[in-house]
Amino acid sequence: MPSFVISEKCDGCKGGDKTACMYICPNDLMVLEPNSMKAYNQEPDQCWECFSCVKICPTQAIEVRGYADFVPLGSSIMPMMGTEDVMWTCKFRNGLIKRFKFPIRTTPEGQANAYLDQKGKDIEGPLLFTEEIDGKEICDPDPSQLV
């Protein structure tokens, strides 16, 4: 089941020109209805069910079916993002509610650079960056073997 917006909960991210779900959707499916200022999924059949919009929604107005490998059929799942962790609230068919808290393992934007101390020699050269570091060289082919 693709993501769907509960219109009673959606506030259109306080009337901005772009909502949080529009910003985060990897498939650009979420749009803002200009008259009602509510977001909605314009192509539900194209939804990847990645939970990105569900996790970023500040009013918890977006729901997606939970994957069967961690949520039993008929249950609902709702993530709540914090600055350091994400809490998943799972409501089972029998009414039991369980909460699971996991740390967020993301790197702040602009800080992920695994090769910060390494410098490439020639950006226009035929070698990949890691090949330059390993000391590989590309030698010219033997002209007698060229056809």
N, CA, C and O atoms as a GROMACS GRO file, in nm:
protein
  588
    1MET      N    1   0.084  -0.117   0.000
    1MET     CA    2   0.000   0.000   0.000
    1MET      C    3   0.090   0.124   0.000
    1MET      O    4   0.178   0.134   0.084
    2PRO      N    5   0.069   0.214  -0.090
    2PRO     CA    6   0.153   0.334  -0.098
    2PRO      C    7   0.123   0.431   0.016
    2PRO      O    8   0.030   0.411   0.094
    3SER      N    9   0.204   0.534   0.022
    3SER     CA   10   0.182   0.635   0.125
    3SER      C   11   0.052   0.710   0.099
    3SER      O   12   0.014   0.733  -0.016
    4PHE      N   13  -0.015   0.746   0.206
    4PHE     CA   14  -0.132   0.831   0.192
    4PHE      C   15  -0.132   0.933   0.304
    4PHE      O   16  -0.083   0.908   0.414
    5VAL      N   17  -0.188   1.049   0.274
    5VAL     CA   18  -0.188   1.161   0.367
    5VAL      C   19  -0.323   1.169   0.436
    5VAL      O   20  -0.427   1.168   0.370
    6ILE      N   21  -0.321   1.178   0.567
    6ILE     CA   22  -0.442   1.200   0.645
    6ILE      C   23  -0.466   1.351   0.644
    6ILE      O   24  -0.397   1.425   0.714
    7SER      N   25  -0.563   1.394   0.565
    7SER     CA   26  -0.579   1.538   0.540
    7SER      C   27  -0.613   1.616   0.668
    7SER      O   28  -0.580   1.734   0.677
    8GLU      N   29  -0.679   1.553   0.765
    8GLU     CA   30  -0.711   1.623   0.889
    8GLU      C   31  -0.585   1.660   0.968
    8GLU      O   32  -0.585   1.759   1.040
    9LYS      N   33  -0.480   1.581   0.954
    9LYS     CA   34  -0.356   1.607   1.027
    9LYS      C   35  -0.259   1.697   0.951
    9LYS      O   36  -0.177   1.765   1.012
   10CYS      N   37  -0.268   1.697   0.818
   10CYS     CA   38  -0.172   1.771   0.736
   10CYS      C   39  -0.198   1.921   0.746
   10CYS      O   40  -0.311   1.968   0.728
   11ASP      N   41  -0.092   1.997   0.775
   11ASP     CA   42  -0.103   2.143   0.778
   11ASP      C   43  -0.025   2.209   0.664
   11ASP      O   44  -0.006   2.330   0.664
   12GLY      N   45   0.020   2.128   0.567
   12GLY     CA   46   0.095   2.182   0.455
   12GLY      C   47   0.228   2.241   0.496
   12GLY      O   48   0.282   2.328   0.428
   13CYS      N   49   0.281   2.193   0.607
   13CYS     CA   50   0.407   2.245   0.663
   13CYS      C   51   0.401   2.396   0.681
   13CYS      O   52   0.493   2.468   0.645
   14LYS      N   53   0.291   2.440   0.736
   14LYS     CA   54   0.268   2.580   0.772
   14LYS      C   55   0.270   2.675   0.653
   14LYS      O   56   0.318   2.788   0.664
   15GLY      N   57   0.218   2.629   0.541
   15GLY     CA   58   0.197   2.717   0.428
   15GLY      C   59   0.320   2.754   0.347
   15GLY      O   60   0.317   2.853   0.274
   16GLY      N   61   0.426   2.678   0.359
   16GLY     CA   62   0.544   2.705   0.277
   16GLY      C   63   0.518   2.664   0.132
   16GLY      O   64   0.417   2.601   0.103
   17ASP      N   65   0.608   2.701   0.044
   17ASP     CA   66   0.590   2.665  -0.097
   17ASP      C   67   0.626   2.520  -0.125
   17ASP      O   68   0.587   2.465  -0.227
   18LYS      N   69   0.702   2.457  -0.034
   18LYS     CA   70   0.740   2.318  -0.051
   18LYS      C   71   0.733   2.249   0.085
   18LYS      O   72   0.794   2.295   0.181
   19THR      N   73   0.658   2.140   0.092
   19THR     CA   74   0.643   2.069   0.219
   19THR      C   75   0.763   1.977   0.241
   19THR      O   76   0.841   1.951   0.149
   20ALA      N   77   0.776   1.928   0.363
   20ALA     CA   78   0.886   1.838   0.397
   20ALA      C   79   0.877   1.709   0.316
   20ALA      O   80   0.979   1.657   0.271
   21CYS      N   81   0.756   1.657   0.297
   21CYS     CA   82   0.741   1.533   0.220
   21CYS      C   83   0.775   1.554   0.073
   21CYS      O   84   0.826   1.462   0.008
   22MET      N   85   0.746   1.671   0.019
   22MET     CA   86   0.783   1.701  -0.119
   22MET      C   87   0.935   1.706  -0.133
   22MET      O   88   0.991   1.660  -0.232
   23TYR      N   89   1.001   1.761  -0.033
   23TYR     CA   90   1.146   1.774  -0.035
   23TYR      C   91   1.214   1.638  -0.029
   23TYR      O   92   1.314   1.616  -0.098
   24ILE      N   93   1.163   1.546   0.053
   24ILE     CA   94   1.233   1.422   0.082
   24ILE      C   95   1.196   1.306  -0.012
   24ILE      O   96   1.274   1.212  -0.023
   25CYS      N   97   1.084   1.310  -0.078
   25CYS     CA   98   1.038   1.197  -0.161
   25CYS      C   99   1.137   1.170  -0.276
   25CYS      O  100   1.158   1.258  -0.360
   26PRO      N  101   1.197   1.050  -0.280
   26PRO     CA  102   1.296   1.022  -0.385
   26PRO      C  103   1.235   1.008  -0.524
   26PRO      O  104   1.307   1.012  -0.623
   27ASN      N  105   1.104   0.993  -0.531
   27ASN     CA  106   1.038   0.976  -0.660
   27ASN      C  107   0.954   1.099  -0.698
   27ASN      O  108   0.881   1.095  -0.797
   28ASP      N  109   0.964   1.206  -0.621
   28ASP     CA  110   0.889   1.330  -0.645
   28ASP      C  111   0.739   1.307  -0.661
   28ASP      O  112   0.677   1.359  -0.753
   29LEU      N  113   0.681   1.228  -0.571
   29LEU     CA  114   0.539   1.195  -0.580
   29LEU      C  115   0.450   1.288  -0.500
   29LEU      O  116   0.332   1.304  -0.532
   30MET      N  117   0.504   1.348  -0.397
   30MET     CA  118   0.422   1.430  -0.308
   30MET      C  119   0.409   1.570  -0.366
   30MET      O  120   0.507   1.631  -0.408
   31VAL      N  121   0.286   1.621  -0.366
   31VAL     CA  122   0.260   1.757  -0.414
   31VAL      C  123   0.170   1.829  -0.313
   31VAL      O  124   0.102   1.766  -0.232
   32LEU      N  125   0.171   1.960  -0.320
   32LEU     CA  126   0.090   2.042  -0.232
   32LEU      C  127  -0.029   2.096  -0.310
   32LEU      O  128  -0.012   2.163  -0.412
   33GLU      N  129  -0.149   2.066  -0.263
   33GLU     CA  130  -0.271   2.118  -0.325
   33GLU      C  131  -0.282   2.266  -0.286
   33GLU      O  132  -0.296   2.298  -0.168
   34PRO      N  133  -0.275   2.357  -0.384
   34PRO     CA  134  -0.268   2.500  -0.351
   34PRO      C  135  -0.394   2.556  -0.284
   34PRO      O  136  -0.385   2.650  -0.205
   35ASN      N  137  -0.510   2.500  -0.314
   35ASN     CA  138  -0.633   2.554  -0.255
   35ASN      C  139  -0.650   2.514  -0.109
   35ASN      O  140  -0.680   2.597  -0.024
   36SER      N  141  -0.629   2.385  -0.080
   36SER     CA  142  -0.648   2.338   0.057
   36SER      C  143  -0.519   2.343   0.139
   36SER      O  144  -0.523   2.329   0.261
   37MET      N  145  -0.404   2.365   0.072
   37MET     CA  146  -0.272   2.366   0.136
   37MET      C  147  -0.246   2.235   0.211
   37MET      O  148  -0.194   2.234   0.322
   38LYS      N  149  -0.284   2.125   0.147
   38LYS     CA  150  -0.260   1.991   0.200
   38LYS      C  151  -0.177   1.913   0.098
   38LYS      O  152  -0.196   1.927  -0.022
   39ALA      N  153  -0.086   1.832   0.148
   39ALA     CA  154  -0.004   1.749   0.059
   39ALA      C  155  -0.080   1.622   0.024
   39ALA      O  156  -0.169   1.579   0.098
   40TYR      N  157  -0.044   1.562  -0.088
   40TYR     CA  158  -0.101   1.433  -0.126
   40TYR      C  159  -0.005   1.362  -0.221
   40TYR      O  160   0.084   1.424  -0.280
   41ASN      N  161  -0.024   1.232  -0.234
   41ASN     CA  162   0.058   1.150  -0.323
   41ASN      C  163  -0.008   1.151  -0.461
   41ASN      O  164  -0.118   1.098  -0.477
   42GLN      N  165   0.059   1.210  -0.560
   42GLN     CA  166  -0.002   1.225  -0.692
   42GLN      C  167   0.000   1.097  -0.775
   42GLN      O  168  -0.081   1.084  -0.866
   43GLU      N  169   0.089   1.003  -0.745
   43GLU     CA  170   0.099   0.877  -0.820
   43GLU      C  171   0.115   0.762  -0.720
   43GLU      O  172   0.226   0.710  -0.706
   44PRO      N  173   0.009   0.720  -0.652
   44PRO     CA  174   0.024   0.617  -0.548
   44PRO      C  175   0.084   0.487  -0.598
   44PRO      O  176   0.156   0.420  -0.524
   45ASP      N  177   0.057   0.450  -0.723
   45ASP     CA  178   0.111   0.323  -0.774
   45ASP      C  179   0.262   0.329  -0.798
   45ASP      O  180   0.325   0.225  -0.817
   46GLN      N  181   0.320   0.448  -0.797
   46GLN     CA  182   0.465   0.462  -0.816
   46GLN      C  183   0.542   0.471  -0.684
   46GLN      O  184   0.665   0.482  -0.684
   47CYS      N  185   0.471   0.467  -0.572
   47CYS     CA  186   0.535   0.482  -0.441
   47CYS      C  187   0.623   0.363  -0.410
   47CYS      O  188   0.583   0.248  -0.430
   48TRP      N  189   0.744   0.390  -0.362
   48TRP     CA  190   0.840   0.285  -0.329
   48TRP      C  191   0.822   0.235  -0.186
   48TRP      O  192   0.885   0.137  -0.147
   49GLU      N  193   0.737   0.301  -0.109
   49GLU     CA  194   0.715   0.267   0.031
   49GLU      C  195   0.846   0.271   0.109
   49GLU      O  196   0.877   0.180   0.185
   50CYS      N  197   0.923   0.376   0.089
   50CYS     CA  198   1.054   0.389   0.152
   50CYS      C  199   1.048   0.450   0.292
   50CYS      O  200   1.147   0.451   0.364
   51PHE      N  201   0.933   0.502   0.330
   51PHE     CA  202   0.909   0.562   0.461
   51PHE      C  203   0.977   0.698   0.479
   51PHE      O  204   0.973   0.753   0.589
   52SER      N  205   1.039   0.754   0.375
   52SER     CA  206   1.106   0.884   0.391
   52SER      C  207   1.006   0.993   0.428
   52SER      O  208   1.031   1.072   0.519
   53CYS      N  209   0.894   0.998   0.358
   53CYS     CA  210   0.794   1.101   0.386
   53CYS      C  211   0.729   1.080   0.522
   53CYS      O  212   0.697   1.176   0.592
   54VAL      N  213   0.710   0.954   0.559
   54VAL     CA  214   0.647   0.922   0.688
   54VAL      C  215   0.736   0.970   0.802
   54VAL      O  216   0.687   1.027   0.900
   55LYS      N  217   0.867   0.946   0.789
   55LYS     CA  218   0.959   0.983   0.896
   55LYS      C  219   0.978   1.134   0.909
   55LYS      O  220   1.001   1.184   1.018
   56ILE      N  221   0.970   1.206   0.797
   56ILE     CA  222   0.998   1.349   0.803
   56ILE      C  223   0.876   1.434   0.836
   56ILE      O  224   0.891   1.550   0.874
   57CYS      N  225   0.756   1.380   0.822
   57CYS     CA  226   0.634   1.458   0.844
   57CYS      C  227   0.625   1.506   0.989
   57CYS      O  228   0.622   1.423   1.080
   58PRO      N  229   0.622   1.638   1.012
   58PRO     CA  230   0.620   1.688   1.150
   58PRO      C  231   0.487   1.665   1.222
   58PRO      O  232   0.483   1.668   1.345
   59THR      N  233   0.379   1.642   1.148
   59THR     CA  234   0.248   1.622   1.212
   59THR      C  235   0.202   1.477   1.208
   59THR      O  236   0.090   1.447   1.248
   60GLN      N  237   0.286   1.388   1.162
   60GLN     CA  238   0.254   1.245   1.149
   60GLN      C  239   0.126   1.224   1.068
   60GLN      O  240   0.039   1.144   1.104
   61ALA      N  241   0.116   1.297   0.958
   61ALA     CA  242  -0.004   1.291   0.874
   61ALA      C  243   0.007   1.191   0.761
   61ALA      O  244  -0.089   1.173   0.687
   62ILE      N  245   0.121   1.124   0.746
   62ILE     CA  246   0.140   1.031   0.636
   62ILE      C  247   0.155   0.890   0.692
   62ILE      O  248   0.228   0.868   0.788
   63GLU      N  249   0.085   0.797   0.630
   63GLU     CA  250   0.094   0.657   0.672
   63GLU      C  251   0.130   0.570   0.553
   63GLU      O  252   0.094   0.598   0.439
   64VAL      N  253   0.202   0.463   0.583
   64VAL     CA  254   0.241   0.363   0.484
   64VAL      C  255   0.227   0.227   0.550
   64VAL      O  256   0.249   0.213   0.670
   65ARG      N  257   0.190   0.129   0.473
   65ARG     CA  258   0.181  -0.007   0.526
   65ARG      C  259   0.318  -0.052   0.574
   65ARG      O  260   0.419  -0.026   0.509
   66GLY      N  261   0.321  -0.118   0.687
   66GLY     CA  262   0.447  -0.172   0.738
   66GLY      C  263   0.486  -0.296   0.661
   66GLY      O  264   0.400  -0.371   0.615
   67TYR      N  265   0.614  -0.319   0.646
   67TYR     CA  266   0.662  -0.438   0.577
   67TYR      C  267   0.632  -0.561   0.660
   67TYR      O  268   0.646  -0.558   0.782
   68ALA      N  269   0.591  -0.668   0.596
   68ALA     CA  270   0.551  -0.790   0.666
   68ALA      C  271   0.665  -0.856   0.741
   68ALA      O  272   0.640  -0.938   0.830
   69ASP      N  273   0.789  -0.824   0.709
   69ASP     CA  274   0.900  -0.888   0.780
   69ASP      C  275   0.922  -0.830   0.920
   69ASP      O  276   0.992  -0.891   1.000
   70PHE      N  277   0.864  -0.712   0.950
   70PHE     CA  278   0.877  -0.662   1.087
   70PHE      C  279   0.746  -0.615   1.149
   70PHE      O  280   0.743  -0.585   1.268
   71VAL      N  281   0.638  -0.608   1.072
   71VAL     CA  282   0.508  -0.571   1.126
   71VAL      C  283   0.407  -0.674   1.078
   71VAL      O  284   0.391  -0.692   0.957
   72PRO      N  285   0.337  -0.743   1.170
   72PRO     CA  286   0.238  -0.842   1.126
   72PRO      C  287   0.125  -0.777   1.047
   72PRO      O  288   0.097  -0.658   1.062
   73LEU      N  289   0.060  -0.856   0.963
   73LEU     CA  290  -0.052  -0.805   0.884
   73LEU      C  291  -0.160  -0.748   0.975
   73LEU      O  292  -0.189  -0.804   1.081
   74GLY      N  293  -0.218  -0.639   0.934
   74GLY     CA  294  -0.323  -0.576   1.013
   74GLY      C  295  -0.271  -0.479   1.118
   74GLY      O  296  -0.350  -0.413   1.185
   75SER      N  297  -0.142  -0.470   1.132
   75SER     CA  298  -0.083  -0.378   1.230
   75SER      C  299  -0.048  -0.247   1.162
   75SER      O  300  -0.044  -0.238   1.039
   76SER      N  301  -0.024  -0.147   1.242
   76SER     CA  302   0.018  -0.018   1.186
   76SER      C  303   0.150   0.022   1.251
   76SER      O  304   0.180  -0.016   1.364
   77ILE      N  305   0.227   0.098   1.178
   77ILE     CA  306   0.359   0.141   1.225
   77ILE      C  307   0.372   0.291   1.201
   77ILE      O  308   0.332   0.341   1.096
   78MET      N  309   0.428   0.362   1.299
   78MET     CA  310   0.445   0.506   1.285
   78MET      C  311   0.579   0.546   1.344
   78MET      O  312   0.602   0.527   1.464
   79PRO      N  313   0.668   0.601   1.263
   79PRO     CA  314   0.796   0.648   1.317
   79PRO      C  315   0.786   0.792   1.367
   79PRO      O  316   0.710   0.872   1.314
   80MET      N  317   0.864   0.823   1.467
   80MET     CA  318   0.877   0.961   1.516
   80MET      C  319   1.026   0.994   1.518
   80MET      O  320   1.103   0.931   1.590
   81MET      N  321   1.065   1.092   1.439
   81MET     CA  322   1.205   1.129   1.428
   81MET      C  323   1.244   1.226   1.539
   81MET      O  324   1.171   1.321   1.569
   82GLY      N  325   1.357   1.199   1.599
   82GLY     CA  326   1.419   1.292   1.692
   82GLY      C  327   1.550   1.339   1.633
   82GLY      O  328   1.583   1.304   1.519
   83THR      N  329   1.625   1.417   1.707
   83THR     CA  330   1.753   1.463   1.655
   83THR      C  331   1.860   1.356   1.665
   83THR      O  332   1.955   1.355   1.587
   84GLU      N  333   1.845   1.265   1.761
   84GLU     CA  334   1.946   1.162   1.783
   84GLU      C  335   1.896   1.021   1.754
   84GLU      O  336   1.976   0.928   1.739
   85ASP      N  337   1.762   1.004   1.745
   85ASP     CA  338   1.709   0.869   1.728
   85ASP      C  339   1.573   0.873   1.658
   85ASP      O  340   1.515   0.980   1.638
   86VAL      N  341   1.524   0.756   1.622
   86VAL     CA  342   1.391   0.741   1.564
   86VAL      C  343   1.317   0.637   1.648
   86VAL      O  344   1.370   0.530   1.678
   87MET      N  345   1.194   0.671   1.686
   87MET     CA  346   1.113   0.579   1.764
   87MET      C  347   1.000   0.527   1.677
   87MET      O  348   0.922   0.604   1.620
   88TRP      N  349   0.991   0.396   1.666
   88TRP     CA  350   0.887   0.330   1.589
   88TRP      C  351   0.779   0.283   1.685
   88TRP      O  352   0.807   0.207   1.778
   89THR      N  353   0.655   0.326   1.662
   89THR     CA  354   0.542   0.281   1.743
   89THR      C  355   0.462   0.183   1.659
   89THR      O  356   0.414   0.217   1.551
   90CYS      N  357   0.449   0.062   1.709
   90CYS     CA  358   0.379  -0.044   1.637
   90CYS      C  359   0.252  -0.080   1.714
   90CYS      O  360   0.258  -0.117   1.831
   91LYS      N  361   0.138  -0.067   1.647
   91LYS     CA  362   0.010  -0.104   1.708
   91LYS      C  363  -0.037  -0.233   1.643
   91LYS      O  364  -0.064  -0.237   1.522
   92PHE      N  365  -0.048  -0.337   1.723
   92PHE     CA  366  -0.088  -0.468   1.674
   92PHE      C  367  -0.240  -0.481   1.666
   92PHE      O  368  -0.312  -0.398   1.722
   93ARG      N  369  -0.286  -0.585   1.597
   93ARG     CA  370  -0.430  -0.606   1.580
   93ARG      C  371  -0.503  -0.624   1.712
   93ARG      O  372  -0.619  -0.584   1.723
   94ASN      N  373  -0.438  -0.682   1.811
   94ASN     CA  374  -0.504  -0.705   1.940
   94ASN      C  375  -0.500  -0.582   2.031
   94ASN      O  376  -0.543  -0.589   2.146
   95GLY      N  377  -0.450  -0.469   1.982
   95GLY     CA  378  -0.446  -0.346   2.058
   95GLY      C  379  -0.315  -0.320   2.131
   95GLY      O  380  -0.294  -0.211   2.184
   96LEU      N  381  -0.228  -0.419   2.135
   96LEU     CA  382  -0.099  -0.405   2.201
   96LEU      C  383  -0.014  -0.301   2.127
   96LEU      O  384  -0.006  -0.304   2.004
   97ILE      N  385   0.048  -0.212   2.202
   97ILE     CA  386   0.134  -0.110   2.142
   97ILE      C  387   0.276  -0.132   2.193
   97ILE      O  388   0.300  -0.143   2.314
   98LYS      N  389   0.370  -0.138   2.101
   98LYS     CA  390   0.511  -0.151   2.137
   98LYS      C  391   0.588  -0.038   2.069
   98LYS      O  392   0.557   0.003   1.957
   99ARG      N  393   0.690   0.009   2.140
   99ARG     CA  394   0.774   0.116   2.086
   99ARG      C  395   0.919   0.068   2.082
   99ARG      O  396   0.968   0.005   2.176
  100PHE      N  397   0.985   0.100   1.972
  100PHE     CA  398   1.124   0.061   1.952
  100PHE      C  399   1.203   0.186   1.918
  100PHE      O  400   1.163   0.264   1.832
  101LYS      N  401   1.316   0.205   1.985
  101LYS     CA  402   1.395   0.326   1.965
  101LYS      C  403   1.533   0.287   1.911
  101LYS      O  404   1.600   0.200   1.967
  102PHE      N  405   1.572   0.351   1.802
  102PHE     CA  406   1.700   0.322   1.738
  102PHE      C  407   1.775   0.452   1.713
  102PHE      O  408   1.714   0.553   1.679
  103PRO      N  409   1.908   0.451   1.728
  103PRO     CA  410   1.984   0.574   1.699
  103PRO      C  411   1.984   0.603   1.549
  103PRO      O  412   1.977   0.512   1.467
  104ILE      N  413   1.994   0.729   1.517
  104ILE     CA  414   2.005   0.771   1.378
  104ILE      C  415   2.153   0.765   1.342
  104ILE      O  416   2.236   0.823   1.411
  105ARG      N  417   2.184   0.696   1.235
  105ARG     CA  418   2.323   0.680   1.195
  105ARG      C  419   2.350   0.754   1.065
  105ARG      O  420   2.403   0.698   0.969
  106THR      N  421   2.314   0.879   1.062
  106THR     CA  422   2.339   0.958   0.943
  106THR      C  423   2.452   1.057   0.969
  106THR      O  424   2.478   1.095   1.084
  107THR      N  425   2.518   1.096   0.865
  107THR     CA  426   2.625   1.195   0.873
  107THR      C  427   2.567   1.329   0.830
  107THR      O  428   2.498   1.336   0.728
  108PRO      N  429   2.592   1.434   0.904
  108PRO     CA  430   2.541   1.565   0.864
  108PRO      C  431   2.587   1.601   0.723
  108PRO      O  432   2.696   1.563   0.680
  109GLU      N  433   2.503   1.674   0.653
  109GLU     CA  434   2.531   1.711   0.515
  109GLU      C  435   2.663   1.786   0.505
  109GLU      O  436   2.691   1.877   0.583
  110GLY      N  437   2.744   1.747   0.407
  110GLY     CA  438   2.871   1.812   0.383
  110GLY      C  439   2.987   1.758   0.465
  110GLY      O  440   3.100   1.805   0.450
  111GLN      N  441   2.962   1.661   0.552
  111GLN     CA  442   3.068   1.608   0.637
  111GLN      C  443   3.114   1.469   0.598
  111GLN      O  444   3.208   1.417   0.658
  112ALA      N  445   3.052   1.407   0.500
  112ALA     CA  446   3.090   1.272   0.459
  112ALA      C  447   3.196   1.282   0.350
  112ALA      O  448   3.166   1.309   0.234
  113ASN      N  449   3.320   1.259   0.388
  113ASN     CA  450   3.429   1.259   0.292
  113ASN      C  451   3.532   1.158   0.340
  113ASN      O  452   3.617   1.189   0.424
  114ALA      N  453   3.526   1.038   0.286
  114ALA     CA  454   3.613   0.930   0.332
  114ALA      C  455   3.759   0.952   0.294
  114ALA      O  456   3.848   0.897   0.359
  115TYR      N  457   3.785   1.032   0.193
  115TYR     CA  458   3.922   1.052   0.145
  115TYR      C  459   3.966   1.197   0.162
  115TYR      O  460   4.029   1.253   0.072
  116LEU      N  461   3.935   1.256   0.274
  116LEU     CA  462   3.965   1.396   0.296
  116LEU      C  463   4.114   1.426   0.288
  116LEU      O  464   4.155   1.528   0.234
  117ASP      N  465   4.197   1.335   0.342
  117ASP     CA  466   4.341   1.358   0.342
  117ASP      C  467   4.408   1.315   0.212
  117ASP      O  468   4.526   1.342   0.192
  118GLN      N  469   4.335   1.249   0.124
  118GLN     CA  470   4.391   1.203  -0.004
  118GLN      C  471   4.361   1.306  -0.112
  118GLN      O  472   4.251   1.360  -0.119
  119LYS      N  473   4.457   1.332  -0.194
  119LYS     CA  474   4.439   1.428  -0.304
  119LYS      C  475   4.470   1.358  -0.435
  119LYS      O  476   4.576   1.296  -0.450
  120GLY      N  477   4.380   1.370  -0.530
  120GLY     CA  478   4.404   1.315  -0.663
  120GLY      C  479   4.503   1.401  -0.739
  120GLY      O  480   4.512   1.522  -0.716
  121LYS      N  481   4.577   1.340  -0.830
  121LYS     CA  482   4.678   1.414  -0.905
  121LYS      C  483   4.617   1.482  -1.027
  121LYS      O  484   4.642   1.600  -1.052
  122ASP      N  485   4.539   1.406  -1.101
  122ASP     CA  486   4.491   1.458  -1.228
  122ASP      C  487   4.345   1.418  -1.248
  122ASP      O  488   4.315   1.301  -1.270
  123ILE      N  489   4.257   1.514  -1.239
  123ILE     CA  490   4.115   1.485  -1.252
  123ILE      C  491   4.077   1.446  -1.395
  123ILE      O  492   3.976   1.379  -1.416
  124GLU      N  493   4.157   1.486  -1.491
  124GLU     CA  494   4.130   1.455  -1.631
  124GLU      C  495   4.196   1.325  -1.676
  124GLU      O  496   4.174   1.281  -1.788
  125GLY      N  497   4.275   1.264  -1.592
  125GLY     CA  498   4.348   1.142  -1.628
  125GLY      C  499   4.258   1.020  -1.639
  125GLY      O  500   4.142   1.024  -1.599
  126PRO      N  501   4.312   0.911  -1.693
  126PRO     CA  502   4.233   0.789  -1.715
  126PRO      C  503   4.216   0.702  -1.590
  126PRO      O  504   4.136   0.609  -1.591
  127LEU      N  505   4.290   0.731  -1.484
  127LEU     CA  506   4.283   0.649  -1.363
  127LEU      C  507   4.172   0.696  -1.270
  127LEU      O  508   4.139   0.814  -1.263
  128LEU      N  509   4.114   0.600  -1.199
  128LEU     CA  510   4.020   0.634  -1.094
  128LEU      C  511   4.098   0.690  -0.976
  128LEU      O  512   4.219   0.668  -0.965
  129PHE      N  513   4.031   0.761  -0.890
  129PHE     CA  514   4.096   0.825  -0.776
  129PHE      C  515   4.170   0.723  -0.689
  129PHE      O  516   4.284   0.747  -0.650
  130THR      N  517   4.106   0.611  -0.659
  130THR     CA  518   4.170   0.510  -0.574
  130THR      C  519   4.284   0.439  -0.645
  130THR      O  520   4.376   0.389  -0.579
  131GLU      N  521   4.281   0.433  -0.777
  131GLU     CA  522   4.393   0.374  -0.852
  131GLU      C  523   4.516   0.463  -0.844
  131GLU      O  524   4.628   0.414  -0.836
  132GLU      N  525   4.496   0.594  -0.845
  132GLU     CA  526   4.607   0.687  -0.829
  132GLU      C  527   4.673   0.669  -0.693
  132GLU      O  528   4.796   0.668  -0.683
  133ILE      N  529   4.592   0.654  -0.590
  133ILE     CA  530   4.645   0.637  -0.455
  133ILE      C  531   4.726   0.509  -0.444
  133ILE      O  532   4.829   0.506  -0.376
  134ASP      N  533   4.681   0.403  -0.511
  134ASP     CA  534   4.751   0.274  -0.507
  134ASP      C  535   4.878   0.273  -0.591
  134ASP      O  536   4.952   0.175  -0.587
  135GLY      N  537   4.904   0.379  -0.665
  135GLY     CA  538   5.027   0.389  -0.743
  135GLY      C  539   5.021   0.321  -0.879
  135GLY      O  540   5.125   0.296  -0.940
  136LYS      N  541   4.902   0.292  -0.928
  136LYS     CA  542   4.892   0.227  -1.060
  136LYS      C  543   4.921   0.330  -1.169
  136LYS      O  544   4.901   0.450  -1.151
  137GLU      N  545   4.967   0.278  -1.280
  137GLU     CA  546   4.994   0.363  -1.396
  137GLU      C  547   4.936   0.297  -1.520
  137GLU      O  548   4.928   0.175  -1.529
  138ILE      N  549   4.896   0.379  -1.614
  138ILE     CA  550   4.850   0.327  -1.742
  138ILE      C  551   4.961   0.353  -1.842
  138ILE      O  552   5.000   0.467  -1.866
  139CYS      N  553   5.012   0.246  -1.900
  139CYS     CA  554   5.119   0.262  -1.998
  139CYS      C  555   5.058   0.266  -2.138
  139CYS      O  556   4.950   0.214  -2.163
  140ASP      N  557   5.131   0.329  -2.228
  140ASP     CA  558   5.085   0.338  -2.366
  140ASP      C  559   5.092   0.201  -2.432
  140ASP      O  560   5.184   0.124  -2.404
  141PRO      N  561   4.996   0.170  -2.519
  141PRO     CA  562   4.999   0.039  -2.587
  141PRO      C  563   5.114   0.031  -2.687
  141PRO      O  564   5.162   0.132  -2.738
  142ASP      N  565   5.156  -0.090  -2.712
  142ASP     CA  566   5.263  -0.116  -2.808
  142ASP      C  567   5.207  -0.091  -2.948
  142ASP      O  568   5.111  -0.158  -2.988
  143PRO      N  569   5.263   0.004  -3.025
  143PRO     CA  570   5.209   0.036  -3.158
  143PRO      C  571   5.208  -0.083  -3.254
  143PRO      O  572   5.126  -0.088  -3.344
  144SER      N  573   5.298  -0.178  -3.236
  144SER     CA  574   5.302  -0.293  -3.327
  144SER      C  575   5.183  -0.387  -3.305
  144SER      O  576   5.151  -0.467  -3.393
  145GLN      N  577   5.117  -0.378  -3.188
  145GLN     CA  578   5.004  -0.466  -3.161
  145GLN      C  579   4.870  -0.401  -3.196
  145GLN      O  580   4.766  -0.466  -3.188
  146LEU      N  581   4.872  -0.275  -3.234
  146LEU     CA  582   4.749  -0.207  -3.272
  146LEU      C  583   4.708  -0.247  -3.412
  146LEU      O  584   4.793  -0.260  -3.501
  147VAL      N  585   4.583  -0.267  -3.433
  147VAL     CA  586   4.533  -0.306  -3.565
  147VAL      C  587   4.474  -0.188  -3.635
  147VAL      O  588   4.426  -0.200  -3.748
   0.00000   0.00000   0.00000
